[in-house]
């Protein structure tokens, strides 16, 4: 196994099929604690409405579930809200003595516009056992060109405040199967404090290449590699997602597929929504498989490496440059 390769460790958790956890374990979002890894996931009820739950894993062997709580840590939003039909975790940040959960809220609209996805923020003062919305929750509003999607937030500090990578767009189209499908791009925006995000998109970093069958991108995550920062993201085609990674090599932007085969049955047709963490001697990658996480979430690992304190600046500059061509 090379220093870049992730070793698959199998399926970790699937929805128990009871209560409001009837299906899915979507967008696994890890938080490393002193004695465990707490993973936040969304499970759906019989109406495919999603709530966020916690699953606690053994820190020394994250394939072992210590416990999960069937009571959601974040419930559906109220009727008419941007998150009335579902909430998905996107990123967890420890800051100001509390946990900030940047999340995805979804709302079903019509046959022509099946859903809208916008970013929200919730706060926890008890280590992630429960969350409350920051204000009404919504932190990204619809804007021209982004009528339906400003979603999947990933935030990080910079010299001027806070930046966010997110997925933005405003169109649906009829796919080859007749299903209404979205198209959206990777974009970035800025905030002075990380709580209030009222600036428009600063730039588009990654647009789908329709000639290659791409229709969009899902859940961006910046992760420090030994050679510099990388972008882990899910490439979407009409048939589903595939985990991809972008990184700088010899001063140029390079792409590769994460987790190439062979696969197990639960991930045989899709890999998506990867989220890494590091603890002890290992880096771990939590991710979803078939049907956007209906089959549950799994785990991959590789030996931990010294990252040397690199920044994402060269990578983001290369993405901006490529997007302008």
NORVENBEL-V777631 format. One line per field, one symbol per residue. psi: psi as a letter, one per 40 degrees, with the letter a starting at -180 (. if undefined). Layout:
BEGIN
psi=???
END
This chain:
BEGIN
psi=hieeihhieihdhiheeibefdiigighhihhideihhhhihiiadefhhihiihhihddgeehhdiihehidhiiiiheiefdeihhidihhhifeihhhhihhihhciddgdiihiiihiihefeediiiihbedhehiiihefddhgifihiiiadebiihhihiifiiihideeihiihiihiiaiideedhgeiihdihdhiigddeeieaiigihhhhideiiihhihhhideaihhihhihhfeihiiihifiiiiidefdeihifihiihhbeihihiiibiffedeaiaiiiiiiiheefiieddddddddddde.
END
